[in-house]
Amino acid sequence: MITQEFRDLFKKNLGENYAYSNEVLKNLKEKGITNRNNKPHSKAIVRMVFSGERENIDIETAIMEVYYSEIEKIQRHKQLQKKIKGKGKAEK
């Protein structure tokens, strides 16, 4: 289950308005995970799982994978910024 603690961490690190549902749906599609009718999950069910209204281990896992993937991108971006700033100082 997605806990309130995780939701708070998610929103703190990725922002209140981060559009996670498209990335989660993309993650599920890449893995071939569908609903019981063999159709792609909807944005609504992804939001319900994220808010804790529903439980679905596949969607919960996808949400966490998207979160950690985005965190890695942010960290990599910060590292590159530091590297660029460091080179700028050495060239002056």
NORURQUI-V592159 format. One record per residue. N is the residue number from 1. RES is the residue in three letters. PSI is psi in whole degrees, -180 to 180 (* if undefined). NEAR is the number of other ideal C-beta (glycine too) atoms within 10 Angstrom. Layout:
BEGIN
n=(N | N)
res=(RES | RES)
psi=(PSI | PSI)
near=(NEAR | NEAR)
END
This chain:
BEGIN
n=(1 | 2 | 3 | 4 | 5 | 6 | 7 | 8 | 9 | 10 | 11 | 12 | 13 | 14 | 15 | 16 | 17 | 18 | 19 | 20 | 21 | 22 | 23 | 24 | 25 | 26 | 27 | 28 | 29 | 30 | 31 | 32 | 33 | 34 | 35 | 36 | 37 | 38 | 39 | 40 | 41 | 42 | 43 | 44 | 45 | 46 | 47 | 48 | 49 | 50 | 51 | 52 | 53 | 54 | 55 | 56 | 57 | 58 | 59 | 60 | 61 | 62 | 63 | 64 | 65 | 66 | 67 | 68 | 69 | 70 | 71 | 72 | 73 | 74 | 75 | 76 | 77 | 78 | 79 | 80 | 81 | 82 | 83 | 84 | 85 | 86 | 87 | 88 | 89 | 90 | 91 | 92)
res=(MET | ILE | THR | GLN | GLU | PHE | ARG | ASP | LEU | PHE | LYS | LYS | ASN | LEU | GLY | GLU | ASN | TYR | ALA | TYR | SER | ASN | GLU | VAL | LEU | LYS | ASN | LEU | LYS | GLU | LYS | GLY | ILE | THR | ASN | ARG | ASN | ASN | LYS | PRO | HIS | SER | LYS | ALA | ILE | VAL | ARG | MET | VAL | PHE | SER | GLY | GLU | ARG | GLU | ASN | ILE | ASP | ILE | GLU | THR | ALA | ILE | MET | GLU | VAL | TYR | TYR | SER | GLU | ILE | GLU | LYS | ILE | GLN | ARG | HIS | LYS | GLN | LEU | GLN | LYS | LYS | ILE | LYS | GLY | LYS | GLY | LYS | ALA | GLU | LYS)
psi=(141 | 119 | 163 | -38 | -45 | -43 | -43 | -43 | -44 | -51 | -36 | -44 | -30 | -9 | 151 | -33 | 17 | 126 | 81 | -27 | -39 | -42 | -38 | -44 | -39 | -44 | -46 | -41 | -43 | -31 | -3 | 25 | 125 | 175 | -177 | -16 | 10 | 31 | 158 | 147 | 156 | 162 | -36 | -44 | -36 | -45 | -39 | -40 | -44 | -40 | -7 | 5 | -30 | 160 | 136 | 110 | -37 | -44 | -41 | -44 | -44 | -41 | -46 | -39 | -42 | -44 | -53 | -32 | -43 | -38 | -42 | -41 | -44 | -45 | -42 | -42 | -45 | -40 | -44 | -39 | -44 | -41 | -44 | -43 | -39 | -40 | -36 | -39 | -38 | -30 | -18 | *)
near=(10 | 20 | 9 | 9 | 8 | 16 | 14 | 10 | 13 | 21 | 13 | 9 | 12 | 16 | 9 | 7 | 6 | 14 | 10 | 20 | 20 | 11 | 18 | 26 | 20 | 12 | 20 | 22 | 13 | 9 | 12 | 6 | 16 | 13 | 14 | 5 | 6 | 6 | 8 | 13 | 20 | 12 | 14 | 10 | 18 | 23 | 15 | 15 | 23 | 19 | 11 | 13 | 10 | 16 | 11 | 19 | 9 | 15 | 25 | 17 | 15 | 25 | 24 | 15 | 15 | 22 | 20 | 10 | 12 | 16 | 14 | 10 | 10 | 12 | 10 | 10 | 10 | 10 | 10 | 10 | 10 | 10 | 10 | 9 | 10 | 10 | 9 | 9 | 7 | 7 | 6 | 4)
END
